[in-house]
Amino acid sequence: MAVPISPFLCLVLLLTVCSALGASHSHNNQVHRGGLLPNGNFEEPPKQMKQTKIIGKFSLPKWEINGLVEYIHGGPQPGGMYFAVAHGVHAVRLGNEASISQSVPVKPGSFYALTFGASRTCAQDEVLRVSVPPFKGDLPIQTLYSSDGGDTHAFGFKATSKVAKITFSNPGVQEDPTCGPLIDAVALKELLPVYPPKGNLVRNGGFEEGPYRLLNTSNGILLPPKQEDINSPVPGWIIESLKAVKFIDKRHFNVPFGRAAIELVAGRESAIAQVIRTVPNKMYNLTFTIGDAKNGCKGSMLVEAFAGKDTLKAPFLSQGLGRSKTVSMKFKATSVRSRLTFYSSYYHSKVDEFGILCGPVLDEVRVFPTI
């Protein structure tokens, strides 16, 4: 015998079905706020392969490929090579003029930072091109900043539409066509706007707002110079140098304040700057904290700070124990905008890992008027 269904119950069922359909539709178009991209660690294998070569433009789940792209399992390789996959088990290798790309829903006008693990596979210099139209940058990956070869990089961009097409490509023509950069993890994070807090003219002076930290990385994140990335992955700051600076986190390094800081890893070639609003002819105090990250970086360190037309040389003797000290200087503003710049005067490498660059830590930068 059929049981009559009340109109109210019909309405409830209809709304439930519509809501479920709507939820599944909105999930597919959900704006990315922070974390790995879909199949961002490449652990979902390609649908078709010939040895290590991926066959088919859409064979790698969630990605589109062009050219010779190989699917690599970390560890010893045929022919005696060893590929370090620092952020998981699998990675992709980009051959000459090859690329991988993925389109991600974003908020127009918002700033984002990509975080990705990339390393070279051959002894020659390699370049990884990162592109999120209209922005692109060529990141050199010949300088190693970590002993396991698993350097992590960041790249900032501003969303200009509702969808960002993220592309990694190998622009070079190497002697060996199978040489090329290895990518083992890709994450994305929306960067929050930063404003000067009360009592401080510096935005993001503690470097707390920055790129997404991959869970299984212990090497910090390299922030590319502005020539390679016009939108800094650390809001408020400009990487004003030829080489990268390193964004480090409290879980793996000694950080003087909060959850994050900057390590000046490449001497005078590794500088970070910010332009602040000031009143001409007014006197200001600049204070900042320097130290070591407790990562085997020892020796006599010197951080040079520039504010307006004034300079301070701040020495720090590192014993590798994670100590820090706060220094201050006074400067006179000569304009409505004053530039703060910091770099390490000396080059340092880790005591127990020869050739791995390191340097002094910078944190908690503050500027306030003198009374």
ABEGO torsion letter per residue (X at the ends): XBBBBBAAAAAAAAAAAAAAAAAAAAAAABBBAEEBBBGAAGABBBABBBEABBBEAAABBGBBBBEBBBBBBBEBBBGGBBBBBAAEABBBBBBBGBBBBBBBBBBBGBBBBBBBBBBBABABBBBBBBBBOABBBBBBAABBABAAGBBBBBBBBBBABABBBBBBBBABBBABAABEBBBABBBBBBBBBBBBBBGBABBGAAGABBBBBBAABAAEBBBBBAAABABBABBGBBBBBABBBBBBBAAABBBABEABBBBBAAEAABBBBBBBBBBBGBBBBBBBBBBBAGAGBBEBBBBBBBBEABBBBBBBBBAGAGBBBBBBBBBBBABABBBBBBBBABBBBBAABBGBBBEBBBBGBBBBBBX
